[in-house]
Amino acid sequence: MRLALQLGYDDPVGGIALAQEADRLGFHSVWTSEAYGTDAVTFFFNVAATTEKTAWRWTFVRPELKLRVRDVSDLRFVMEFAVPAVTFRDTGPVVVSCFVNDRLLGSMSCPRAAQYRFEKPVPEGWVQAASDVTVRAEVDRRWVSKEDGAQLSFLLGAIGFSRGK
């Protein structure tokens, strides 16, 4: 069984403290709603920045992972990510491109601060069973910190492969 925490949007500081405690206790996920004047993605930016085990994490310039798959039949690449309002205010709309073994699988336009899901079949022959598979994402406009020049791309929730339609 997986445990989750549902937070309101009326007390962001208290919500972060609750999320940190849920993280310490091993909760699987933290959920919140959106209402007029608030957005869940910005709240999750603050949660991800202060917890260790929650699913969302910031990506830097070019996030890249090595994965392995046992069966390559009907393989689909899946990436769940968010463009938070806190960075969108500076970057505006962005395009996120996804690569599998250095081949462009596709791109997705992100016209607003929101959560997104990129999912696309992997062409036959791009991936070999039981071999390293390199997956990478790139964003055309990164947020750059005015204080220290750090560059952030987006919040990554999940990345990997699934099978079937």
DSSP file (Angstrom, degrees, kcal/mol; ACC not computed):
  #  RESIDUE AA STRUCTURE BP1 BP2  ACC     N-H-->O    O-->H-N    N-H-->O    O-->H-N    TCO  KAPPA ALPHA  PHI   PSI    X-CA   Y-CA   Z-CA
    1    1 A M              0   0    0      0, 0.0     2,-0.4     0, 0.0     0, 0.0   0.000 360.0 360.0 360.0 140.3    0.0    0.0    0.0
    2    2 A R        -     0   0    0     25,-0.0     2,-0.4    26,-0.0    25,-0.1  -0.900 360.0-144.8-109.2 138.5    1.2    3.5   -0.8
    3    3 A L        -     0   0    0     -2,-0.4    25,-2.6    23,-0.3    26,-1.1  -0.804  16.2-173.6-102.4 144.3    0.4    6.5    1.4
    4    4 A A  E     -a   29   0A   0     -2,-0.4     2,-0.4    24,-0.2    26,-0.2  -0.914  16.5-137.1-131.8 159.5   -0.3   10.0    0.0
    5    5 A L  E     -a   30   0A   0     24,-1.8    26,-3.5    -2,-0.3     2,-0.6  -0.978   9.2-153.8-120.1 128.7   -0.8   13.4    1.6
    6    6 A Q  E     -a   31   0A   0     -2,-0.4     2,-0.3    24,-0.2    26,-0.2  -0.908  18.4-168.6-101.8 122.5   -3.5   15.8    0.4
    7    7 A L  E     -a   32   0A   0     24,-3.2    26,-0.6    -2,-0.6     2,-0.1  -0.818  14.5-134.0-111.6 150.1   -2.7   19.5    1.1
    8    8 A G        -     0   0    0     -2,-0.3     3,-0.1    24,-0.2     7,-0.0  -0.334  16.5-128.7 -86.0 178.3   -4.8   22.6    0.9
    9    9 A Y  S    S+     0   0    0      1,-0.1    26,-0.1    -2,-0.1    30,-0.1   0.336  88.6  85.6-109.8   4.3   -3.5   25.8   -0.7
   10   10 A D  S    S+     0   0    0      1,-0.2    -1,-0.1     2,-0.1     4,-0.0   0.664  95.9  34.4 -84.0 -16.6   -4.4   28.2    2.2
   11   11 A D     >  +     0   0    0      1,-0.1     4,-2.7    -3,-0.1    -1,-0.2  -0.653  61.7 172.2-139.0  79.6   -1.2   27.7    4.2
   12   12 A P  H  > S+     0   0    0      0, 0.0     4,-2.0     0, 0.0     5,-0.2   0.868  81.6  49.2 -61.0 -37.7    1.9   27.2    2.0
   13   13 A V  H  > S+     0   0    0      2,-0.2     4,-1.8     1,-0.2     5,-0.1   0.940 114.9  44.1 -67.4 -46.1    4.4   27.3    4.8
   14   14 A G  H  > S+     0   0    0      1,-0.2     4,-2.3     2,-0.2    -1,-0.2   0.862 111.4  55.8 -64.4 -35.3    2.5   24.8    6.9
   15   15 A G  H  X S+     0   0    0     -4,-2.7     4,-2.5     2,-0.2    -1,-0.2   0.883 105.6  50.4 -63.9 -39.3    1.9   22.7    3.8
   16   16 A I  H  X S+     0   0    0     -4,-2.0     4,-2.5     2,-0.2    -1,-0.2   0.910 109.8  50.7 -65.6 -41.4    5.7   22.5    3.2
   17   17 A A  H  X S+     0   0    0     -4,-1.8     4,-1.9     2,-0.2    -2,-0.2   0.913 111.7  47.7 -62.3 -42.0    6.2   21.4    6.8
   18   18 A L  H  X S+     0   0    0     -4,-2.3     4,-2.6     2,-0.2    -2,-0.2   0.908 111.3  50.9 -64.0 -41.5    3.6   18.7    6.5
   19   19 A A  H  X S+     0   0    0     -4,-2.5     4,-2.4     1,-0.2    -2,-0.2   0.889 108.4  52.1 -63.5 -39.3    5.1   17.6    3.2
   20   20 A Q  H  X S+     0   0    0     -4,-2.5     4,-2.3     2,-0.2    -1,-0.2   0.903 111.3  46.9 -63.5 -40.6    8.6   17.3    4.8
   21   21 A E  H  X S+     0   0    0     -4,-1.9     4,-2.0     2,-0.2    -2,-0.2   0.910 111.6  50.2 -68.0 -41.6    7.1   15.2    7.6
   22   22 A A  H  <>S+     0   0    0     -4,-2.6     5,-2.8     1,-0.2     4,-0.5   0.898 110.6  51.1 -61.7 -39.7    5.3   13.0    5.1
   23   23 A D  H ><5S+     0   0    0     -4,-2.4     3,-1.2     1,-0.2    -2,-0.2   0.922 108.9  50.3 -61.4 -45.7    8.6   12.6    3.2
   24   24 A R  H 3<5S+     0   0    0     -4,-2.3    -1,-0.2     1,-0.3    -2,-0.2   0.855 110.1  51.0 -61.4 -35.6   10.4   11.6    6.4
   25   25 A L  T 3<5S-     0   0    0     -4,-2.0    -1,-0.3    -5,-0.1    -2,-0.2   0.508 121.7-106.8 -83.1  -4.5    7.8    9.0    7.1
   26   26 A G  T < 5 +     0   0    0     -3,-1.2   -23,-0.3    -4,-0.5    -3,-0.2   0.702  53.5 171.6  90.9  20.1    8.1    7.5    3.6
   27   27 A F      < -     0   0    0     -5,-2.8    -1,-0.2    -6,-0.1   -23,-0.2  -0.319  31.9-136.8 -60.8 147.2    4.8    8.7    2.0
   28   28 A H  S    S-     0   0    0    -25,-2.6    27,-0.3     1,-0.2     2,-0.3   0.891  72.2  -5.6 -74.3 -41.7    4.7    8.0   -1.7
   29   29 A S  E     -a    4   0A   0    -26,-1.1   -24,-1.8    25,-0.1     2,-0.4  -0.964  52.5-135.9-153.6 164.5    3.3   11.4   -2.9
   30   30 A V  E     -a    5   0A   0     -2,-0.3     2,-0.3   -26,-0.2   -24,-0.2  -0.993  24.1-168.1-127.1 133.6    1.9   14.8   -2.0
   31   31 A W  E     +a    6   0A   0    -26,-3.5   -24,-3.2    -2,-0.4     2,-0.3  -0.888   9.3 170.6-122.8 151.6   -1.1   16.2   -3.7
   32   32 A T  E     -a    7   0A   0     -2,-0.3     2,-0.2   -26,-0.2   -24,-0.2  -0.953  23.1-125.3-149.2 169.2   -2.7   19.7   -3.8
   33   33 A S        -     0   0    0    -26,-0.6     2,-0.4    -2,-0.3     6,-0.0  -0.637  18.8-123.7-111.0 171.4   -5.4   21.5   -5.6
   34   34 A E        +     0   0    0     -2,-0.2     2,-0.3     5,-0.1     5,-0.1  -0.883  28.8 172.8-113.6 150.5   -5.4   24.8   -7.5
   35   35 A A    >   -     0   0    0     -2,-0.4     3,-2.6     3,-0.3     5,-0.0  -0.918  49.1 -57.2-145.2 171.1   -7.7   27.8   -6.9
   36   36 A Y  T 3  S+     0   0    0     -2,-0.3     3,-0.1     1,-0.3     0, 0.0  -0.291 125.9  13.4 -53.8 125.3   -8.0   31.3   -8.1
   37   37 A G  T 3  S+     0   0    0      1,-0.2     2,-0.3    -3,-0.0    -1,-0.3   0.344 116.8  79.3  90.6  -6.8   -4.7   33.1   -7.4
   38   38 A T    <   -     0   0    0     -3,-2.6     2,-0.4     4,-0.0    -3,-0.3  -0.899  57.6-157.8-127.6 159.2   -2.7   29.9   -6.7
   39   39 A D     >  -     0   0    0     -2,-0.3     4,-1.5    -5,-0.1     3,-0.2  -0.995  16.8-142.7-138.9 139.0   -1.0   27.3   -8.8
   40   40 A A  H  > S+     0   0    0     -2,-0.4     4,-2.6     1,-0.2     5,-0.2   0.820  97.6  62.1 -65.7 -33.3   -0.1   23.8   -7.7
   41   41 A V  H  > S+     0   0    0      1,-0.2     4,-1.9     2,-0.2    -1,-0.2   0.914 103.7  47.6 -64.5 -43.2    3.1   23.7   -9.7
   42   42 A T  H  > S+     0   0    0     -3,-0.2     4,-1.6     2,-0.2    -1,-0.2   0.910 111.5  51.6 -63.4 -40.9    4.7   26.6   -7.8
   43   43 A F  H  X S+     0   0    0     -4,-1.5     4,-1.9     1,-0.2     3,-0.2   0.934 109.5  49.7 -59.6 -45.2    3.7   24.9   -4.6
   44   44 A F  H  X S+     0   0    0     -4,-2.6     4,-3.1     1,-0.2     5,-0.3   0.809 102.5  61.8 -66.8 -28.8    5.3   21.7   -5.7
   45   45 A F  H  X S+     0   0    0     -4,-1.9     4,-1.7     1,-0.2    -1,-0.2   0.938 107.6  44.6 -56.9 -45.7    8.5   23.6   -6.6
   46   46 A N  H  X S+     0   0    0     -4,-1.6     4,-0.6    -3,-0.2    -2,-0.2   0.877 114.2  48.6 -68.4 -37.9    8.8   24.6   -3.0
   47   47 A V  H >X S+     0   0    0     -4,-1.9     3,-1.3     1,-0.2     4,-0.7   0.947 111.6  48.9 -65.7 -48.3    8.0   21.0   -1.8
   48   48 A A  H 3< S+     0   0    0     -4,-3.1     3,-0.5     1,-0.3    -2,-0.2   0.833 107.8  55.8 -62.0 -32.3   10.5   19.4   -4.1
   49   49 A A  H 3< S+     0   0    0     -4,-1.7    -1,-0.3    -5,-0.3    -2,-0.2   0.677 115.3  37.4 -73.5 -15.9   13.2   21.9   -3.0
   50   50 A T  H << S+     0   0    0     -3,-1.3     2,-0.3    -4,-0.6    -1,-0.2   0.329 106.8  68.2-121.1   7.6   12.8   20.9    0.6
   51   51 A T     <  -     0   0    0     -4,-0.7   -31,-0.1    -3,-0.5   -30,-0.0  -0.859  55.8-154.1-126.5 162.9   12.2   17.1    0.6
   52   52 A E  S    S+     0   0    0     -2,-0.3    -1,-0.1   -32,-0.1   -32,-0.0   0.777  88.5  34.6-102.3 -34.5   14.3   14.1   -0.3
   53   53 A K  S    S+     0   0    0    -26,-0.0    -5,-0.1   -24,-0.0    -1,-0.0   0.558  81.6 113.0-108.0  -9.9   11.8   11.4   -1.4
   54   54 A T  S    S-     0   0    0     -7,-0.1   -25,-0.1     1,-0.1   -26,-0.1  -0.246  72.3-118.0 -65.0 158.3    9.0   13.2   -3.2
   55   55 A A  S    S+     0   0    0    -27,-0.3     2,-0.3   -25,-0.1    -1,-0.1   0.804  85.4  83.9 -72.3 -32.8    8.7   12.4   -6.9
   56   56 A W        +     0   0    0     99,-0.1     2,-0.3   -12,-0.1   101,-0.2  -0.557  52.7 170.2 -82.9 133.8    9.3   15.9   -8.4
   57   57 A R  E     -B  156   0B   0     99,-1.9    99,-3.8    -2,-0.3     2,-0.1  -0.995  34.3-110.0-140.0 144.6   12.9   17.1   -8.9
   58   58 A W  E     -B  155   0B   0     -2,-0.3     2,-0.3    97,-0.2    97,-0.2  -0.449  28.9-147.4 -68.1 143.3   14.4   20.1  -10.7
   59   59 A T        -     0   0    0     95,-2.2    94,-2.6     1,-0.1    95,-0.2  -0.856   8.1-150.2-108.3 152.0   16.4   19.4  -13.9
   60   60 A F        -     0   0    0     -2,-0.3    94,-0.2    92,-0.2    -1,-0.1   0.230  54.9 -42.3 -97.1-138.5   19.4   21.4  -14.9
   61   61 A V  S    S-     0   0    0      1,-0.2    78,-0.5    90,-0.2    91,-0.1   0.930 128.0  -0.6 -63.4 -52.0   20.7   22.1  -18.4
   62   62 A R  S    S-     0   0    0     76,-0.1    -1,-0.2     2,-0.1    76,-0.1  -0.694  72.4-151.9-143.1  83.1   20.3   18.7  -20.0
   63   63 A P        +     0   0    0      0, 0.0    74,-2.0     0, 0.0     2,-0.4  -0.357  21.8 178.3 -62.8 132.5   18.9   15.9  -17.8
   64   64 A E  E     -E  136   0C   0     72,-0.2     2,-0.3    -2,-0.1    72,-0.2  -1.000   7.5-179.1-139.2 135.9   20.2   12.5  -19.0
   65   65 A L  E     -E  135   0C   0     70,-2.6    70,-2.7    -2,-0.4     2,-0.5  -0.948  21.4-137.3-132.6 153.0   19.6    9.0  -17.6
   66   66 A K  E     +E  134   0C   0     -2,-0.3     2,-0.3    68,-0.2    68,-0.2  -0.959  32.1 170.1-110.1 128.5   20.7    5.5  -18.4
   67   67 A L  E     -E  133   0C   0     66,-2.9    66,-2.8    -2,-0.5     2,-0.4  -0.807  22.2-143.3-129.1 167.8   18.0    2.8  -18.3
   68   68 A R  E     -E  132   0C   0     -2,-0.3     2,-0.4    64,-0.2    64,-0.1  -0.992   9.3-164.1-133.1 144.7   17.6   -0.8  -19.2
   69   69 A V        -     0   0    0     62,-0.5    61,-3.3    59,-0.4    62,-0.4  -0.975  12.8-157.5-126.9 144.4   14.6   -2.6  -20.6
   70   70 A R  S    S+     0   0    0     -2,-0.4     2,-0.5     1,-0.3    -1,-0.1   0.861  85.0  32.4 -84.3 -39.5   14.1   -6.4  -20.8
   71   71 A D        -     0   0    0     58,-0.1    -1,-0.3     1,-0.1    57,-0.0  -0.980  57.5-173.0-126.0 126.1   11.5   -6.4  -23.6
   72   72 A V    >   +     0   0    0     -2,-0.5     3,-1.1    -3,-0.1     2,-0.2   0.384  46.5 120.2-100.4   3.3   11.5   -3.9  -26.4
   73   73 A S  T 3  S-     0   0    0      1,-0.3    91,-0.2    51,-0.1    -2,-0.1  -0.491  89.2  -2.6 -71.6 137.4    8.2   -4.9  -28.0
   74   74 A D  T 3  S-     0   0    0     -2,-0.2    90,-2.0     1,-0.2    -1,-0.3   0.848  92.7-179.5  52.1  40.0    5.6   -2.1  -28.1
   75   75 A L  E <   -C  163   0B   0     -3,-1.1    47,-2.8    47,-0.2     2,-0.4  -0.517   9.8-172.6 -78.2 134.6    8.0    0.2  -26.2
   76   76 A R  E     -CD 162 121B   0     86,-3.0    86,-2.5    45,-0.3     2,-0.4  -0.982  18.8-136.7-126.1 138.1    6.8    3.7  -25.4
   77   77 A F  E     -CD 161 120B   0     43,-2.9    43,-2.1    -2,-0.4     2,-0.4  -0.795  25.9-172.7 -90.4 135.6    8.9    6.5  -23.9
   78   78 A V  E     +CD 160 119B   0     82,-2.9    82,-2.1    -2,-0.4     2,-0.4  -0.997  11.5 174.7-133.4 132.8    7.0    8.4  -21.2
   79   79 A M  E     -CD 159 118B   0     39,-2.6    39,-3.0    -2,-0.4     2,-0.5  -0.973  10.7-165.2-138.5 124.8    8.1   11.6  -19.3
   80   80 A E  E     +CD 158 117B   0     78,-2.6    77,-2.9    -2,-0.4    78,-1.8  -0.939  28.1 150.8-106.8 127.3    5.9   13.5  -16.8
   81   81 A F  E     -CD 156 116B   0     35,-2.3    35,-3.7    -2,-0.5     2,-0.4  -0.926  31.6-137.9-150.0 168.8    7.2   17.0  -16.1
   82   82 A A  E     -CD 155 115B   0     73,-2.5    73,-2.6    -2,-0.3    33,-0.2  -0.993   7.3-149.7-136.9 143.3    6.1   20.5  -15.1
   83   83 A V  E     - D   0 114B   0     31,-2.7    31,-0.9    -2,-0.4   -42,-0.1  -0.940  33.0-145.3-106.1 105.5    6.9   24.0  -16.1
   84   84 A P    >>  -     0   0    0      0, 0.0     4,-2.6     0, 0.0     3,-1.0  -0.381  15.9-123.7 -78.2 152.2    6.4   26.0  -12.9
   85   85 A A  H 3> S+     0   0    0      1,-0.2     4,-2.0     2,-0.2     5,-0.2   0.825 107.3  67.4 -59.1 -33.1    5.0   29.6  -12.9
   86   86 A V  H 34 S+     0   0    0      1,-0.2    -1,-0.2     2,-0.2     4,-0.2   0.838 114.2  28.0 -62.1 -33.4    8.1   30.7  -11.0
   87   87 A T  H X> S+     0   0    0     -3,-1.0     4,-2.3     2,-0.1     3,-1.4   0.783 113.1  65.1 -94.0 -32.7   10.4   30.0  -14.0
   88   88 A F  H 3X S+     0   0    0     -4,-2.6     4,-2.6     1,-0.3    -2,-0.2   0.825  89.9  67.7 -59.9 -32.2    7.7   30.5  -16.7
   89   89 A R  H 3< S+     0   0    0     -4,-2.0    -1,-0.3     1,-0.2    -2,-0.1   0.838 112.9  31.3 -57.0 -32.3    7.4   34.2  -15.8
   90   90 A D  H <4 S+     0   0    0     -3,-1.4    -2,-0.2    -4,-0.2    -1,-0.2   0.831 127.7  37.2 -93.4 -37.8   11.0   34.7  -17.1
   91   91 A T  H  < S-     0   0    0     -4,-2.3    -3,-0.2     1,-0.2    -2,-0.2   0.811  84.5-161.2 -87.1 -30.1   11.2   32.1  -19.9
   92   92 A G     <  -     0   0    0     -4,-2.6    -1,-0.2    -5,-0.3    -2,-0.1  -0.384  59.0  -1.0  71.7-163.8    7.7   32.3  -21.4
   93   93 A P  S    S-     0   0    0      0, 0.0     2,-0.3     0, 0.0    20,-0.0  -0.236  75.9-166.2 -57.8 143.5    6.6   29.3  -23.5
   94   94 A V  E     -F  110   0C   0     16,-1.7    16,-3.2    18,-0.1     2,-0.5  -0.875  17.9-136.9-128.5 162.0    9.2   26.6  -23.9
   95   95 A V  E     -F  109   0C   0     -2,-0.3    45,-2.0    14,-0.2     2,-0.5  -0.990  16.0-157.7-119.5 126.3    9.7   23.6  -26.1
   96   96 A V  E     -FG 108 139C   0     12,-2.6    12,-2.5    -2,-0.5     2,-0.4  -0.910   7.3-162.4-105.9 126.6   10.9   20.3  -24.5
   97   97 A S  E     -FG 107 138C   0     41,-3.3    41,-2.4    -2,-0.5     2,-0.4  -0.892   3.9-151.9-110.6 139.3   12.6   17.8  -26.8
   98   98 A C  E     -FG 106 137C   0      8,-3.0     7,-2.8    -2,-0.4     8,-1.3  -0.919   9.8-167.5-115.8 136.0   13.1   14.1  -25.9
   99   99 A F  E     -FG 104 136C   0     37,-3.1    37,-2.1    -2,-0.4     2,-0.5  -0.932  10.5-163.4-123.1 143.0   16.0   11.9  -27.1
  100  100 A V  E >  S-FG 103 135C   0      3,-2.4     3,-1.6    -2,-0.4    35,-0.2  -0.989  84.7 -15.6-125.0 119.6   16.5    8.2  -27.0
  101  101 A N  T 3  S-     0   0    0     33,-3.7    -1,-0.1    -2,-0.5    34,-0.1   0.914 129.6 -54.1  49.6  48.2   20.1    7.0  -27.6
  102  102 A D  T 3  S+     0   0    0     32,-0.4     2,-0.5     1,-0.2    -1,-0.3   0.570 113.4 119.5  65.5  13.2   20.9   10.4  -29.1
  103  103 A R  E <  S-F  100   0C   0     -3,-1.6    -3,-2.4    23,-0.1     2,-0.5  -0.921  71.2-115.9-107.6 133.0   18.0   10.3  -31.6
  104  104 A L  E     +F   99   0C   0     -2,-0.5    -5,-0.3    -5,-0.2     3,-0.1  -0.532  31.6 179.7 -67.9 115.8   15.3   12.9  -31.4
  105  105 A L  E     -     0   0C   0     -7,-2.8     2,-0.3    -2,-0.5    -1,-0.2   0.827  57.7 -60.8 -84.7 -35.6   12.0   11.1  -30.5
  106  106 A G  E     -F   98   0C   0     -8,-1.3    -8,-3.0    14,-0.0    -1,-0.3  -0.938  42.9-114.5 167.5 172.2    9.9   14.3  -30.5
  107  107 A S  E     -F   97   0C   0     -2,-0.3     2,-0.4   -10,-0.2   -10,-0.2  -0.924  15.1-154.2-131.4 155.1    9.2   17.7  -29.1
  108  108 A M  E     -F   96   0C   0    -12,-2.5   -12,-2.6    -2,-0.3     2,-0.3  -0.994  13.8-136.3-133.8 127.8    6.4   19.2  -27.1
  109  109 A S  E     -F   95   0C   0     -2,-0.4   -14,-0.2   -14,-0.2    -2,-0.0  -0.653  12.5-162.6 -79.2 136.6    5.4   22.8  -26.9
  110  110 A C  E     +F   94   0C   0    -16,-3.2   -16,-1.7    -2,-0.3     4,-0.0  -0.843  12.4 175.5-121.5  90.4    4.6   24.1  -23.4
  111  111 A P        +     0   0    0      0, 0.0     2,-0.3     0, 0.0    -1,-0.1   0.543  63.6  19.3 -78.5  -6.9    2.6   27.3  -23.8
  112  112 A R  S    S-     0   0    0    -18,-0.1     2,-0.5   -20,-0.1   -29,-0.2  -0.965  93.9 -78.8-153.0 166.9    1.9   27.9  -20.1
  113  113 A A  S    S+     0   0    0     -2,-0.3     2,-0.3   -31,-0.1   -28,-0.1  -0.618  81.0 109.2 -69.8 119.1    3.0   26.9  -16.6
  114  114 A A  E    S-D   83   0B   0    -31,-0.9   -31,-2.7    -2,-0.5     2,-0.3  -0.973  71.4 -77.8-173.3 175.6    1.4   23.5  -16.1
  115  115 A Q  E     -D   82   0B   0     -2,-0.3     2,-0.3   -33,-0.2   -33,-0.3  -0.758  47.7-169.9 -91.3 144.5    2.1   19.8  -15.8
  116  116 A Y  E     -D   81   0B   0    -35,-3.7   -35,-2.3    -2,-0.3     2,-0.4  -0.921  18.0-153.3-134.3 157.5    2.7   17.9  -19.0
  117  117 A R  E     -D   80   0B   0     -2,-0.3     2,-0.6   -37,-0.2   -37,-0.2  -0.974   7.2-165.8-133.2 119.2    3.1   14.3  -20.2
  118  118 A F  E     +D   79   0B   0    -39,-3.0   -39,-2.6    -2,-0.4     2,-0.4  -0.917  18.6 166.0-101.9 124.5    5.2   13.4  -23.2
  119  119 A E  E     +D   78   0B   0     -2,-0.6   -41,-0.2   -41,-0.2    -2,-0.1  -0.981   1.9 153.3-143.7 128.6    4.5    9.9  -24.5
  120  120 A K  E     -D   77   0B   0    -43,-2.1   -43,-2.9    -2,-0.4     2,-0.1  -0.992  44.5-101.6-154.5 143.4    5.5    8.4  -27.8
  121  121 A P  E     -D   76   0B   0      0, 0.0   -45,-0.3     0, 0.0    42,-0.0  -0.385  35.9-126.0 -63.9 143.4    6.3    5.0  -29.3
  122  122 A V        -     0   0    0    -47,-2.8   -47,-0.2   -50,-0.1     3,-0.1  -0.819  31.1-112.7 -90.4 124.6   10.0    4.2  -29.7
  123  123 A P    >   -     0   0    0      0, 0.0     3,-1.8     0, 0.0     4,-0.4  -0.226  39.8 -93.4 -57.6 144.3   10.8    3.2  -33.2
  124  124 A E  T 3  S+     0   0    0      1,-0.2   -51,-0.1     2,-0.1     0, 0.0  -0.304 110.6  25.8 -58.6 137.3   11.8   -0.4  -33.7
  125  125 A G  T 3  S+     0   0    0      2,-0.4    -1,-0.2    -3,-0.1     3,-0.1   0.256  92.0  98.9  92.9 -12.0   15.6   -0.9  -33.6
  126  126 A W  S <  S+     0   0    0     -3,-1.8     2,-0.4     1,-0.1    -2,-0.1   0.802  86.4  39.0 -75.2 -28.1   16.3    2.2  -31.5
  127  127 A V        -     0   0    0     -4,-0.4     2,-0.4   -55,-0.1    -2,-0.4  -0.965  70.0-151.9-128.1 137.5   16.6    0.2  -28.2
  128  128 A Q    >   -     0   0    0     -2,-0.4     3,-1.4     4,-0.2   -59,-0.4  -0.895  31.7-104.9-108.0 138.6   18.2   -3.2  -27.6
  129  129 A A  T 3  S+     0   0    0     -2,-0.4   -59,-0.2     1,-0.2     3,-0.1  -0.320 101.3   8.4 -60.9 140.7   16.9   -5.5  -24.8
  130  130 A A  T 3  S+     0   0    0    -61,-3.3     2,-0.3     1,-0.2    -1,-0.2   0.672 106.1 112.0  61.9  21.8   19.2   -5.7  -21.8
  131  131 A S  S <  S-     0   0    0     -3,-1.4   -62,-0.5   -62,-0.4    -1,-0.2  -0.863  79.1 -88.0-118.1 156.8   21.5   -2.9  -23.0
  132  132 A D  E     -E   68   0C   0     -2,-0.3     2,-0.5   -64,-0.1    -4,-0.2  -0.388  40.1-162.5 -61.4 137.3   22.0    0.6  -21.7
  133  133 A V  E     -E   67   0C   0    -66,-2.8   -66,-2.9    -6,-0.1     2,-0.6  -0.994   6.4-149.0-123.0 124.4   19.5    3.1  -23.1
  134  134 A T  E     -E   66   0C   0     -2,-0.5   -33,-3.7   -68,-0.2     2,-0.4  -0.840  14.9-174.3 -95.9 123.6   20.3    6.8  -22.8
  135  135 A V  E     +EG  65 100C   0    -70,-2.7   -70,-2.6    -2,-0.6     2,-0.3  -0.945   7.7 174.6-116.1 141.2   17.3    9.1  -22.5
  136  136 A R  E     -EG  64  99C   0    -37,-2.1   -37,-3.1    -2,-0.4     2,-0.4  -0.988  16.8-157.6-145.4 149.2   17.7   12.9  -22.5
  137  137 A A  E     - G   0  98C   0    -74,-2.0     2,-0.4    -2,-0.3   -39,-0.2  -0.977   8.6-170.9-127.4 145.0   15.5   15.9  -22.5
  138  138 A E  E     - G   0  97C   0    -41,-2.4   -41,-3.3    -2,-0.4     2,-0.4  -0.990   9.1-153.3-134.0 144.3   16.4   19.5  -23.6
  139  139 A V  E     - G   0  96C   0    -78,-0.5   -43,-0.2    -2,-0.4     3,-0.1  -0.936  15.4-139.5-116.5 141.3   14.4   22.7  -23.2
  140  140 A D  S    S+     0   0    0    -45,-2.0     2,-0.4    -2,-0.4    -1,-0.1   0.775  92.1  32.7 -74.0 -24.7   14.9   25.5  -25.7
  141  141 A R  S    S-     0   0    0    -46,-0.2     2,-0.3   -49,-0.1    -1,-0.2  -0.958  73.8-165.6-134.6 117.4   14.8   28.3  -23.0
  142  142 A R        -     0   0    0     -2,-0.4     2,-0.4    -3,-0.1    11,-0.2  -0.687  25.3-113.8 -98.9 153.4   16.2   27.7  -19.5
  143  143 A W  E     -H  152   0D   0      9,-2.4     9,-2.4    -2,-0.3     2,-0.5  -0.698  30.8-157.2 -81.4 135.8   15.6   29.8  -16.4
  144  144 A V  E     -H  151   0D   0     -2,-0.4     7,-0.2     7,-0.2     2,-0.2  -0.974  15.8-124.1-121.1 125.6   18.8   31.5  -15.2
  145  145 A S     >  -     0   0    0      5,-2.9     4,-1.4    -2,-0.5     6,-0.0  -0.440   8.0-150.3 -66.6 132.5   19.2   32.7  -11.6
  146  146 A K  T  4 S+     0   0    0     -2,-0.2    -1,-0.2     2,-0.2    -2,-0.0   0.747  94.4  53.1 -73.2 -23.1   20.1   36.4  -11.3
  147  147 A E  T  4 S-     0   0    0      1,-0.1    -1,-0.1     3,-0.1    -2,-0.0   0.942 132.2  -0.7 -78.4 -49.7   21.9   35.6   -8.1
  148  148 A D  T  4 S-     0   0    0      2,-0.1    -2,-0.2     0, 0.0    -1,-0.1   0.388  90.2-112.8-128.5   4.1   24.3   32.8   -9.1
  149  149 A G     <  +     0   0    0     -4,-1.4    -3,-0.1     1,-0.2     0, 0.0   0.518  57.0 160.2  77.9   3.9   23.7   32.1  -12.8
  150  150 A A        -     0   0    0     -6,-0.1    -5,-2.9     1,-0.1     2,-0.5  -0.318  30.8-141.7 -59.7 142.1   22.3   28.6  -12.0
  151  151 A Q  E     -H  144   0D   0     -7,-0.2     2,-0.4    -9,-0.0    -7,-0.2  -0.930  18.4-175.2-113.5 129.3   20.2   27.2  -14.9
  152  152 A L  E     -H  143   0D   0     -9,-2.4    -9,-2.4    -2,-0.5   -92,-0.2  -0.934  10.4-175.0-121.9 145.7   17.1   25.2  -14.4
  153  153 A S        -     0   0    0    -94,-2.6     2,-0.3     1,-0.4    -1,-0.1   0.864  55.4 -48.4-101.9 -65.4   14.9   23.5  -17.1
  154  154 A F        -     0   0    0    -95,-0.2   -95,-2.2   -94,-0.2     2,-0.5  -0.944  56.2 -84.2-161.3 174.0   11.8   22.0  -15.6
  155  155 A L  E     -BC  58  82B   0    -73,-2.6   -73,-2.5    -2,-0.3     2,-0.5  -0.838  40.4-148.9 -92.8 127.4   10.5   19.8  -12.8
  156  156 A L  E     +BC  57  81B   0    -99,-3.8   -99,-1.9    -2,-0.5   -75,-0.2  -0.854  24.1 169.4-100.8 126.1   10.7   16.1  -13.6
  157  157 A G  E     -     0   0B   0    -77,-2.9     2,-0.3    -2,-0.5   -76,-0.2   0.812  67.4 -10.2 -99.9 -41.6    8.1   13.8  -12.1
  158  158 A A  E     + C   0  80B   0    -78,-1.8   -78,-2.6     2,-0.0    -1,-0.4  -0.985  55.1 179.9-158.5 149.0    8.7   10.5  -14.0
  159  159 A I  E     + C   0  79B   0     -2,-0.3     2,-0.3   -80,-0.2   -80,-0.2  -0.977  34.9  79.9-151.9 140.0   10.7    9.3  -16.9
  160  160 A G  E     - C   0  78B   0    -82,-2.1   -82,-2.9    -2,-0.3     2,-0.3  -0.995  66.3 -55.6 161.6-157.1   11.0    5.8  -18.4
  161  161 A F  E     - C   0  77B   0     -2,-0.3     2,-0.3   -84,-0.2   -84,-0.2  -0.890  34.0-178.4-122.3 149.7    9.5    3.3  -20.7
  162  162 A S  E     - C   0  76B   0    -86,-2.5   -86,-3.0    -2,-0.3     2,-0.4  -0.865  21.9-125.0-133.1 171.5    6.1    1.6  -20.8
  163  163 A R  E     + C   0  75B   0     -2,-0.3   -88,-0.2   -88,-0.2   -89,-0.1  -0.921  61.7  25.4-121.6 148.6    4.7   -1.1  -23.1
  164  164 A G              0   0    0    -90,-2.0    -2,-0.1    -2,-0.4     0, 0.0  -0.325 360.0 360.0  98.0-179.5    1.5   -1.1  -25.1
  165  165 A K              0   0    0     -2,-0.1    -1,-0.2   -44,-0.0   -90,-0.0   0.437 360.0 360.0 -80.4 360.0   -0.7    1.6  -26.6
